[in-house]
Amino acid sequence: MTQILSIKSTQPQKTVNLTESAVAKVRELIASEQEEGLALRMAVRPGGCSGFSYEMYFDAETDDDDIVEEFEEVRVLVDPQSADMVRGATLDYKEGLMGAGFAIDNPNVTRSCGCGNSFS
């Protein structure tokens, strides 16, 4: 009789993921700020044409209940209320002929608007 074993990963899923290009750009932007201890804060706020919008900014303060993810030297902070809405999302940075910027691929989104910044 053949026995099939199920192996579960002991690594918990990260709240958010960053691509190599996003890590490099965030690192570059933090360095240009010339302030110690900055981290990228990712949050979801009510608003926008589809119900919620993303908010990203550099923050020197870490709240006790923040979820902290590390990508090389880059720290990402997510508040508990936003965590469920961005869990499994990937932040990418793209440069091209039509411009450059950050893009979030979020598997939790059921609907988004044309601007790409608002979702539900």
C-alpha positions, -999 to +999 in steps of 0.1 A: +000+000+000+014+034-010+011+061+016+008+097+005+022+123+029+010+159+028+037+184+037+026+218+048+050+248+045+061+260+079+066+295+064+036+317+068+024+336+038+038+371+037+012+398+040+026+415+009+054+407-016+078+430-034+095+422-067+132+428-071+125+460-091+102+473-064+127+466-036+154+484-056+132+514-063+120+516-027+156+513-014+166+541-038+137+564-027+144+558+010+181+566+005+172+599-012+151+609+019+183+609+040+164+600+071+172+570+093+147+542+100+122+548+072+100+520+061+074+517+033+039+518+048+012+501+027-024+507+037-060+505+024-083+534+030-120+539+023-125+561-008-120+561-045-146+553-072-147+516-063-148+517-025-111+515-013-078+529-024-042+521-017-020+544+003+018+541+003+043+564+020+075+563+040+070+561+078+096+563+106+070+552+132+061+515+137+029+509+157+029+479+181+003+461+161+019+467+127+028+437+106+064+441+095+078+424+064+115+426+054+128+425+018+166+428+019+171+461+036+136+473+029+110+471+057+073+472+048+046+481+074+010+471+071-016+480+097-039+451+109-071+466+092-053+467+058-036+434+062-066+412+052-072+434+021-037+432+008-027+397+020-009+379-009-006+411-030+026+419-049+041+453-053+060+458-085+079+488-101+079+491-139+096+515-162+086+518-198+080+542-228+047+553-213+061+561-179+072+545-147+055+537-114+044+512-088+017+486-095-001+464-071-013+429-081-039+420-055-056+386-056-083+400-032-097+425-056-131+417-070-136+450-089-114+480-098-118+512-117-100+525-147-074+546-127-060+514-111-059+531-077-094+522-064-108+487-058-133+466-039 
